[in-house]
Amino acid sequence: YCSISGFGQNGPYRDKPGYDLIALAMSGLLSITGEPNRPPVKFGVPIADITAGMMATIAILAALRYREKHGKGQYIDISMFDTQLLILTHQAYNYFATNKNPERLGSAHPNIAPYQAFQTKDGYIILTIGNDKLWHAFTTAIGREDLAKDKRFATNPDRVKNREDLVIEIEKTLKTKTTNEWLSILEKIGIPAAPVKSVGEALEDEHARYRKM
């Protein structure tokens, strides 16, 4: 038997109503979505509903396997609140490590830079520069070797610390070409990058069609 509820079958909040947005707010997730110094922003889909359902499915499959082996049933108590605490992942680790609350960073990553959306001449491009080797390759590809030599951006911790200055410098260059022009340059040398597609573009994408999605 599996129960899915807002806050679980016991505890102080067990009788509170369970809605996606309430679970996001109470779990802290809503406090880290959106742009800095702007109001919280909910996910574009009901992520708390979806992830609670996924966790329930995983638990049910595990319980069925247990029953096959041991002949004993299970009672599963899935809480939307619990699942949202679970998907805090590295944001929770950051809090435990520093005792500081994570902040809203838009599309940026709290521990890696540059790792976010950047404006181009005609839209936005996602860059995920996950290590210093990629950083040096990236600066060469965009003709900004000066950034690699800048002490503010020498290592990933430096780039995270000086994120605001970094974004200004990168975006100043990326705005000179279109998203597709940059993608053709960056993908040739293995820089992880992607266009920010509309829902329609994603659904009509050749890869989505090939995958029969």
Secondary structure, 3 states (H helix, E strand, C coil): CEEEECCCCCCCCCCCCCCHHHHHHHHCHHHHCCCCCCCCCCCCCCHHHHHHHHHHHHHHHHHHHHHHHHCCCCCEEEEHHHHHHHCCCHHHHHHHHHCCCCCCCCCCCCCCCCEEEEECCCCEEEEECCCHHHHHHHHHHCCCHHHHHCHHHCCHHHHHHCHHHHHHHHHHHHCCCCHHHHHHHHHHCCCCEEECCCHHHHHCCHHHHHCCC
